[in-house]
Amino acid sequence: MKKVLFCLVILTVFTFSLLAGGRRAAPGSSTNYIRFAWWGNTVRDERTRRVVSIFEQQNPGVTVETETTNWDEYWSKLNTQAAAGSLPDVMQQDYAFITMYNNRNLLVDMDQFARNGSINLSNWPKDIVDSGRLGGKLIALSLGTNTWGIGVDPAILQRAGVTVDDTNWTWKDYEQIALTVFRNTGVQTMPIAEFDQIVEHVVRQYGTSMFSGNGKSLGWSSNAAALAAVKEILLDMQLRLKAAGALYDPEDAFIAVAMEEYPLSNGKTWNNYHWSNEHTGNQEAAGTPLEYYICPTVNGNKAPYGTYLQPSQFLSMLSSSKNQDLGAKFVNFFLNNLEANRILMAERGIPAPTDVRSDLASRVDPAMKYMFDFINRVTPFTSPIDPPAPDSVDEVRDMTRAILLQCLTGQISADAAMTQMVRTANDVLSR
């Protein structure tokens, strides 16, 4: 609902912004002044301001005005600034909203600054750079790398006598591991509770995408092999695990709870599905060492890969800025400078530049070092990220989630559930 309201409001405010010419009042006219906005928390805010201070010290006479709020207030504040024609010069950007900003020509194509050397992308993996492209324009640069996988309690697997090579395990292997763990320890498997990341991971292995190019339908509805694979993994496999007693209670699993209440945190399941930047939090909640695995695959982890690296957040430059050269210099410093990143310490995610990542790998704590190593290990098994999801994705998730739960609790068949989920998703997306 927040996202829907955001979209309605931003349509209005962006119109005002364009009518206002996208310009902001003095001191924005100074060639030595820019504004930088981000959403954050106490740790992020303190570290970011220290980096800004160093940038100012290294560039005498330059002023970087900082603006930070929490997530909800951040987007509301930017709406107001857009209406007043006073957007910042550089902003922290999110994958969910980047298309909306780009469609209204509010973001700078930073390729020009990459070409003239103001922003150095020589140490950036191409896939990560391209994750910030839309319509051929480089309108964002990743602040941190993230991916989807499975958190695992290795002590439970050891008790069960199970070993896993996550670089080539399949969903068939996963099912057998789940059955073995339950048989040898009594510990169950966490249900797949969403019609989203796992489904996307599966369909990408068939050379298709979660959503169509225009976002008005699922991108794999007419792909018979992808449809069959989704049904097998999301429905049939889970129903077999449930019949064997190995699946954790779906009704409990579908309830949103704090990390400390996750079944994995309490030893009730051996696994959980989450983003890589959530893994250290899951480990703290569990109070025991956890491992993080690449998702099982249909094809033994061969191309085309289902896994992708996703920016946890971006930096973007605003087209209304009068000081884009200085903005580019600041973006380059913030993303590529070793001293700056030794202060930021990957709080926003695993840095994209390989030299920065290598430098920090020996400086971060063991839990973060583990995730650095994981991103390096998973990268060869990834393919480029798909375009951002349509605005209606939250409604799709909610409505299909209810159908999935009905199936896993025996109210409807797997065939009926699959048909209903696909039809429902396409109906919502087509509006």
N, C-alpha and C positions, 0 to 999 in steps of 0.2 A: 504493500500500500504506500509506504514511504517513497518507493521508486516511482510509482505511478504519479503521486502528487508532485514529486520532483520534476517529472517530465512535463506536467501541465504548467507548473510555475515557470520552468526554465524557457518554455516556448515563448511566453510573454516577455520575460525579462531579456532574452536574447534579442527580441525584436526591438525593444527599447535601446539596447546596446548598439545595435546596428544603426538605428536612427540617430543616436547620439554621436555616431562616428567612431565609437570605440576608443575615445581619447579620455585621458584622465588629467586632472588639474595639477598644477605645480605642487610640490617640487619635481614632478615627473618629467618636466622639460629639461632638467639638468642631465648632462651626459654622464655624470658620475653618480647617478642615483637609480636604484632599482628596488622593487618590492618583491619579496619571496614569501609565498603562502604555503602552508602544509597543515594537515590534520595530524595530531600526535598524542603524546602522553608525556608524563614528567621526564622520563629518561630521554625520550626522543627530542623533546624540546630543549633540554639542557645541552645535549650533544650537538644539536643542529646550530644553536646559537654560538657555541664555541667555534665551530667550523666557519660560520659567518664572520666572527671576529678575526680569525686568522686571515681570511680572504681580504678583509678590510685592511689589516696590517700590511699585507703583502702588496696592496694596491692603494697607496696613500691618496687621500682625497675622495675615495669611493665610499659611498654609504649604501648598505643593504638593509632596508627596513624589513623586519620579520613580522609575520602574522600567523598565529597558530590557534587552532580551536580543536574541539573534539570532532568526530566524524560527522554527526548530524548537523552541528552548527556550522561546520566548514562549508558544506554545500549551500546551506541557506544564506550564509554570508556572501558567497560568490554570486548567488542569484541577485542579491541586492546590489553588489558592486557592478554586475553586468548591466543592470537597469540604469545605474548612474554613470555608466561609461568609465568605471574606475577599477577595472580588473588589474591584478598584479602583473608584473613583468614575467615572473617565473612561478609556476605552481606545481604542487604535487598532484598527480592525476591518477585516476582509477580506471581499470579496464572496462568497468561497467558503464562509464559515462564518456569515454573518450570519443566514441562515434558521434555522440550528440554535439560535443564541442567542435569536432572536426567538420561536421556537416554544416555548421554555421560560420565556417571560415574564421574561427577564433584562435586557431593554433598555428604556430609558425612551422613551415617545412624546414627542419634543421639540416637537411642535406646540404644546403648552401654553406653552412658553417662547418660541416664535415669536410666539404671539398676545399675550403680555404684554410683548413687547419685549426680553426678556432675551437672546434670540438674534435678530439682525437678518438677515433673509433678503431684504431689499428689493432688493439688487443681485445676487441669485442667479438664473440662468436656471431656469425651471420644470422643464425636463427633468433638470437636475442635481439639484435638490432632490428630485424624484420618484424618482430612482435610489436614494434611501435610504429609500423607503417599502416596507413590506410589510403586507398586510392593512389598508391604510388608515392605518397608523401611521408617523410619521416617526422611525424608530429609528436613523438614521445620517445623517451629513453628510459630503460628499465632501471629502477632503483634497487631491485633485489629479485633474485630468481627463486621460483617456487615450483613444485610439481606435486602430483597426486600419487599416493601410494598407500601402503598398509603398515600400520604400527603393530609390532609383534612382541609378545613376552617370550624371550628365548628360553627362560627357565622351564616354562610349560612344555615347549617343544622338546627340550632335552629330557624331561621326565617321560614324555611320550615316545622317546626314541626316534624322533623325526629330525631330519636335516633338510634344508632348503637351499637350492641354488636359484635365487630370484632373477638371475639373468636369462633363464630359459624355461622357468616353470610355466605350466599351462593351467587353465581352469580345471581340467581333468585331474591334474596333480593336486591342485588346491582342494578339490572335493575329497580325494583320498586322504590327504593330510588331515582335513577336518574330521573325517571318520576315525582315523587312527588316534588323533588326540583325544577325541571323546571316549573311544573304547579303552584307552590306556590311562586316562587321567580323570575322566568325567567332566572335563572343561569343554564348553560349547563354543560354537562359531558365531561371530557377530553377523546378523543379517545385513544384506545390502538393502538399505531403506529408502533409497532415492532413485528416481528415474533421471539421473544426470551424469556425474563424472564416470562411473563404471560403464554406463551405457555408451557414453561418448568414447571412452577408451576402446570399447569393443568395436564400434562401427568404424572408427578411424582405421582399424586393421583391414577393412574391406575397401579402402580407398575412398571412403565417403566422409561426410562431416555430420555433426549432430544436427545442424540446421541448414536449410537451403541458403543460397547466396543472398536472396532478398529477405531472409528471416521470416517468411510467411508460412513455412512448413518445416517438418523434419527433413533432414537432408538424405535420409536413408529409407524412407517409407516404401520405395519401390525396389529396394535392393533385397532380393529374397534371401541371400546368404546372410546378410547383416541382420535381417529380421529374425531368422532362425537362430542365429548365435545369441542375440539379445534374449530371446525367449528361453533358450537353454540355460543361460547363466543367471539371468535375473529371476526366472520363475521355476523352471523344471529342476535345476540343481538345488535351489533353496528348498523346494518342496521335498526332494529326496532326503536332504539333510534333516529337515524337520521330522519326516516320517521315521528316521533312524534315531531321533532324540538328540541329534548333534547340533541343532540350530537353537540359538538363544531365543527366548520368547519374543516374537515380532512385536507384540503390543507394547512391551516394555521398551524394546529397542527403538521404536518409532517416537518415543517421548523425548523431547529435547531436555537435556540435563547438563549440569556443570561437569567439567572434565573429571573432577574428583568423584563423580557418581557414575562415570562410564563403566560398563561391565569389565572392560580391560583393566581399569584402575583398581577394580576389586577382585580380580582373579576369576571372574565369571566367564570371560571369554579369553581366547589366546590372541585375539586380533581386534583391530579397529581400522576404519578407513578415514584418512584425513590428509590435509595438505602438509607438505614437508615443513613449512614454517610453524606448524602447530605441534611438531613432534616433541620438542624439548618441554613444552607445556604439558603434554600428555605424560611424559616421563616423570616430571615433577609431581603430577597428580597421582600417578601410580606408586611413587615412592620406591621404584625398583628399576633397574636398567631395562630399557626397551630397545629393540632394533627396528629399523625402518626398511621395508622391502619394496622393490619395484612391483607394480601390479602384475598378477598372472596374465597370460595372454592366450589367445586362441591359436596362434601360429608359432609358438615357441620363441617369441620375441624376434621375429624377422620383419624386415620392411615389407609393407608400410607399418610404421610403429604407431601404437595407440598413445603412448606417453608423449607429453610435450612439456616444455619449460614455459611457465607462465610468469610474467612480471607480477610481483606482489603489489607493486605500485610503480608509477612513472614520474619523471620530470617532464613538463611541457613548457614551452615559451608561448606567450600570448601575442597574437598579431597586433593588438592595440598598443603594445609597448613601443615607446619612442627610442628605447635604448637597447635594441636587440643585440648589438655587438657586445655590450657589457653583459647582457643576460647570457649570451653564449659563453663568454669567458667564465662566468660564475658556474654555469651548468658543467662545463668541462672540469673546473676545479672540484666541484662537489662530487662528481662521479669518478674522476680519474686520479686525483691527487692522493698519494699514499699517506701523507700526514693527516689529511682530512678524514680518510677512511679509517685510520687508526683511532680516531676519536669516535666516529660513527659506529665502528665495530659491528657492522652487518646487522644492526638493529632493525633495519627495514627489509632484510633478506640477504641472501648470498649475492655479493656484488657480481656484476657481469664481466668487467675487465679481468682477463686472466692474470695479469700482473698484480692487480689489487687482491684478487682471490688468493693467489699464492702467498702474498705478503701477510695477509690476515690469518691464513691457515695455521701459522705457527704462534699466533698471538691470542686467539680466542680460547675460551674454556673448552674442556673435553667434549661437552655435549654439543656445542656449536661446531667444533672441529669435526665431529662425526657427521654432521649435516653437510659441511663443506665437502667432505670425502664422498658422501652420497651423491651430491649434485654432480661431482666430477665423474662418478661411476655410472650414473644413469644417462648422462649426456649422449654417449654413443647410441643409445637405444631410444632416441627421441626424434620426432619429426616436427616441422613447423606448426605453430599454434594456429588454430582456425580463427576467423574474425570474431569479435565480441558477440555474445549472445543477444538475441532480441530483447527489447524491454519487457516483454510479456513472459520471460523465462520463469519468474517467480510464481506466476499463476499456473504455468505448466507444471512446475515442480509440485506445487501444493495439490493440484487436482489428480495428477498421476500417482502421487504418493498414497492417496486414499484408496485408489484402485489396487495398487500393489499390496497394501495391507489387507484388503479384502481377500485377495488371492492367498496370501500367506497364512491367513486365519481360516481358510477353507470355505469362504462364502461364495466364491466364484472360481471357475476353472482357469487353468493357465491360458488356454486358448482364448477364453472370453476376456480375461484380463489384458492379454497382449493386444487384442483387437481394440478394446476400450481405451487403453493408454495411448495407442497411436492415433486413434480417431480424436480423442480429447485434445491431445497435444496439437494436432493439426488444426482443429477448430479454434483453439485459443490463439494460435499463431497467425491464423488467416484474418483475424479481425482488423 
